[in-house]
Amino acid sequence: MSAHTLTTAPRTAPAARTALRRWLVLDAVVSGGNGLAYLAFPGPLGELLGVGRSTLLELGAVLAVFGLAVGLLAARPQPPGLAVRAVIDINLVWTVLSVVAMELWFEPTTAGYVWIPLQAATVALFAALQFTALRRLPE
C-alpha cells in the first residue's frame, strides 16, 4: 500500500459511503414511488403504457417491497457490501427484463415505448452509480 493510499483512504471512505447511501435512497424513493403508483392506478397506467392491469399490480408489489428494502439498507450507517451488490444485481436484471418484456410480452403503447426504456435506463444508472460508490469504499 502506498503512502498516498494510506493518507487518502480515511478521507474518501466517508464521502464514498455518503454517496452510496444517497444513491440507495434515490433508488428506494424512485422504485417505491413507481411501485405505489402501479398499485394505486393499475388500470389507467396499464392503459397508458400498454401493460396489463394484473401485471402492473404484481410489479407494483415487487417494487414497493424492493423500495422499502433498499430504503432500510440506505438507513444503515455502513450498508453491507453484499447487500449493496444484491441491489446492484437486481437493478441490472430489472433493466434487462424490462427491455425483454417490452419486446416479447407486453404490447406497449407509444407512451409505453418511451416509459419502459426510460425507467430501465434510470435503473441501470442507479446500478452504475451504486457500483462506483461501492468500489470507492475500502475493503
C-alpha beads as a LAMMPS data file, in Angstrom:
LAMMPS data file: protein, C-alpha beads

139 atoms
138 bonds

1 atom types
1 bond types

-500.0 500.0 xlo xhi
-500.0 500.0 ylo yhi
-500.0 500.0 zlo zhi

Masses

1 110.0

Atoms # bond

1 1 1 0.000 0.000 0.000
2 1 1 1.417 3.380 -0.908
3 1 1 1.600 6.375 1.376
4 1 1 -0.893 8.125 -0.893
5 1 1 -3.425 5.329 -0.377
6 1 1 -2.936 5.438 3.376
7 1 1 -3.476 9.175 3.563
8 1 1 -6.458 9.400 1.212
9 1 1 -8.426 6.308 2.263
10 1 1 -9.729 7.761 5.533
11 1 1 -10.946 10.901 3.778
12 1 1 -12.537 9.192 0.783
13 1 1 -14.338 6.443 2.717
14 1 1 -16.891 8.776 4.383
15 1 1 -17.542 10.565 1.090
16 1 1 -17.983 7.264 -0.764
17 1 1 -20.248 5.916 1.991
18 1 1 -22.355 9.082 1.851
19 1 1 -22.589 8.869 -1.945
20 1 1 -23.559 5.205 -1.768
21 1 1 -26.272 5.890 0.777
22 1 1 -27.610 8.790 -1.317
23 1 1 -27.847 6.605 -4.440
24 1 1 -29.568 3.900 -2.421
25 1 1 -32.063 6.436 -1.028
26 1 1 -32.818 7.780 -4.501
27 1 1 -33.262 4.224 -5.780
28 1 1 -35.609 3.447 -2.881
29 1 1 -37.700 6.568 -3.471
30 1 1 -37.999 6.074 -7.230
31 1 1 -38.618 2.309 -7.042
32 1 1 -41.030 2.604 -4.135
33 1 1 -42.809 5.538 -5.752
34 1 1 -43.277 3.639 -9.005
35 1 1 -44.490 0.641 -7.057
36 1 1 -47.060 2.681 -5.165
37 1 1 -48.247 4.346 -8.384
38 1 1 -48.658 0.939 -10.067
39 1 1 -50.580 -0.344 -7.041
40 1 1 -52.796 2.744 -6.801
41 1 1 -53.567 3.201 -10.515
42 1 1 -53.044 -0.120 -12.319
43 1 1 -55.975 0.414 -14.715
44 1 1 -55.180 3.894 -16.018
45 1 1 -51.422 3.321 -16.058
46 1 1 -51.879 -0.048 -17.733
47 1 1 -53.935 1.558 -20.494
48 1 1 -51.459 4.407 -20.848
49 1 1 -48.434 2.085 -21.090
50 1 1 -49.983 -0.932 -22.764
51 1 1 -49.239 -3.216 -19.830
52 1 1 -51.900 -5.394 -18.239
53 1 1 -53.579 -4.311 -15.014
54 1 1 -52.648 -7.510 -13.152
55 1 1 -49.034 -7.229 -14.348
56 1 1 -48.828 -3.686 -13.004
57 1 1 -50.286 -4.804 -9.674
58 1 1 -47.646 -7.537 -9.407
59 1 1 -44.848 -5.201 -10.459
60 1 1 -46.149 -2.578 -8.055
61 1 1 -45.997 -5.013 -5.133
62 1 1 -42.470 -6.101 -6.066
63 1 1 -41.283 -2.510 -6.466
64 1 1 -42.877 -1.353 -3.218
65 1 1 -41.184 -4.154 -1.264
66 1 1 -37.883 -3.566 -3.087
67 1 1 -38.074 0.171 -2.398
68 1 1 -38.685 -0.478 1.290
69 1 1 -35.784 -2.944 1.487
70 1 1 -33.399 -0.570 -0.291
71 1 1 -34.546 2.274 1.966
72 1 1 -33.809 0.191 5.058
73 1 1 -30.389 -0.652 3.629
74 1 1 -29.703 3.028 2.931
75 1 1 -30.640 3.912 6.514
76 1 1 -27.731 1.879 7.844
77 1 1 -24.606 3.923 8.620
78 1 1 -22.498 1.378 6.724
79 1 1 -24.606 -0.642 4.280
80 1 1 -23.115 -4.146 3.941
81 1 1 -21.311 -4.653 0.645
82 1 1 -23.008 -7.974 -0.069
83 1 1 -26.467 -6.429 0.291
84 1 1 -25.481 -3.474 -1.909
85 1 1 -24.161 -5.888 -4.543
86 1 1 -27.521 -7.680 -4.427
87 1 1 -29.311 -4.366 -5.076
88 1 1 -26.964 -3.658 -7.989
89 1 1 -27.545 -7.131 -9.439
90 1 1 -31.318 -6.834 -9.050
91 1 1 -31.210 -3.445 -10.771
92 1 1 -29.247 -4.914 -13.682
93 1 1 -31.649 -7.852 -14.015
94 1 1 -34.602 -5.434 -13.901
95 1 1 -33.012 -3.367 -16.682
96 1 1 -32.600 -6.350 -18.994
97 1 1 -36.010 -7.848 -18.195
98 1 1 -37.740 -4.521 -18.817
99 1 1 -36.469 -4.363 -22.380
100 1 1 -37.074 -8.079 -22.987
101 1 1 -40.615 -7.837 -21.586
102 1 1 -41.337 -4.813 -23.742
103 1 1 -40.378 -6.734 -26.861
104 1 1 -41.675 -10.215 -26.034
105 1 1 -44.589 -9.991 -23.597
106 1 1 -46.059 -6.514 -23.462
107 1 1 -47.924 -4.683 -26.180
108 1 1 -46.795 -1.173 -25.302
109 1 1 -48.445 1.984 -26.476
110 1 1 -46.311 4.877 -27.659
111 1 1 -46.097 6.023 -24.036
112 1 1 -45.015 2.511 -23.057
113 1 1 -42.286 2.519 -25.707
114 1 1 -40.987 5.714 -24.115
115 1 1 -41.564 4.857 -20.432
116 1 1 -40.219 1.303 -20.306
117 1 1 -36.751 2.056 -21.754
118 1 1 -36.602 5.314 -19.783
119 1 1 -37.216 3.549 -16.464
120 1 1 -34.808 0.762 -17.493
121 1 1 -32.094 3.333 -18.210
122 1 1 -32.765 5.026 -14.863
123 1 1 -32.410 1.720 -13.024
124 1 1 -29.194 0.961 -14.950
125 1 1 -27.872 4.374 -13.927
126 1 1 -28.658 3.619 -10.270
127 1 1 -26.733 0.349 -10.592
128 1 1 -23.736 2.122 -12.140
129 1 1 -23.694 4.889 -9.522
130 1 1 -24.071 2.407 -6.659
131 1 1 -21.326 0.201 -8.090
132 1 1 -18.970 3.165 -8.479
133 1 1 -19.573 4.336 -4.908
134 1 1 -19.185 0.805 -3.555
135 1 1 -15.838 0.397 -5.350
136 1 1 -14.539 3.554 -3.687
137 1 1 -15.052 2.102 -0.218
138 1 1 -12.058 0.493 1.443
139 1 1 -12.396 -3.247 1.899

Bonds

1 1 1 2
2 1 2 3
3 1 3 4
4 1 4 5
5 1 5 6
6 1 6 7
7 1 7 8
8 1 8 9
9 1 9 10
10 1 10 11
11 1 11 12
12 1 12 13
13 1 13 14
14 1 14 15
15 1 15 16
16 1 16 17
17 1 17 18
18 1 18 19
19 1 19 20
20 1 20 21
21 1 21 22
22 1 22 23
23 1 23 24
24 1 24 25
25 1 25 26
26 1 26 27
27 1 27 28
28 1 28 29
29 1 29 30
30 1 30 31
31 1 31 32
32 1 32 33
33 1 33 34
34 1 34 35
35 1 35 36
36 1 36 37
37 1 37 38
38 1 38 39
39 1 39 40
40 1 40 41
41 1 41 42
42 1 42 43
43 1 43 44
44 1 44 45
45 1 45 46
46 1 46 47
47 1 47 48
48 1 48 49
49 1 49 50
50 1 50 51
51 1 51 52
52 1 52 53
53 1 53 54
54 1 54 55
55 1 55 56
56 1 56 57
57 1 57 58
58 1 58 59
59 1 59 60
60 1 60 61
61 1 61 62
62 1 62 63
63 1 63 64
64 1 64 65
65 1 65 66
66 1 66 67
67 1 67 68
68 1 68 69
69 1 69 70
70 1 70 71
71 1 71 72
72 1 72 73
73 1 73 74
74 1 74 75
75 1 75 76
76 1 76 77
77 1 77 78
78 1 78 79
79 1 79 80
80 1 80 81
81 1 81 82
82 1 82 83
83 1 83 84
84 1 84 85
85 1 85 86
86 1 86 87
87 1 87 88
88 1 88 89
89 1 89 90
90 1 90 91
91 1 91 92
92 1 92 93
93 1 93 94
94 1 94 95
95 1 95 96
96 1 96 97
97 1 97 98
98 1 98 99
99 1 99 100
100 1 100 101
101 1 101 102
102 1 102 103
103 1 103 104
104 1 104 105
105 1 105 106
106 1 106 107
107 1 107 108
108 1 108 109
109 1 109 110
110 1 110 111
111 1 111 112
112 1 112 113
113 1 113 114
114 1 114 115
115 1 115 116
116 1 116 117
117 1 117 118
118 1 118 119
119 1 119 120
120 1 120 121
121 1 121 122
122 1 122 123
123 1 123 124
124 1 124 125
125 1 125 126
126 1 126 127
127 1 127 128
128 1 128 129
129 1 129 130
130 1 130 131
131 1 131 132
132 1 132 133
133 1 133 134
134 1 134 135
135 1 135 136
136 1 136 137
137 1 137 138
138 1 138 139
